[in-house]
């Protein structure tokens, strides 16, 4: 059992599709399809890496 307090379950999760050193072209990203139930694909930067991600509902993609 953990002593770390837990909060309410999140409404959404972030689904990662790809990690690359070269950011994807904006037009190609806009034309790509993610999960039907999720938001638009977007890029998160982490140092020199680019992650292609999508916000998705936790109720459908969580535990």
Buried (B, 14 or more C-beta within 10 A) or exposed (E): EEEEEEEEEEEBBBBEEEEEEEEBEEEEBEEBEBBEEBBEBEBEEEEEEBBBBBBBBEEEBEE
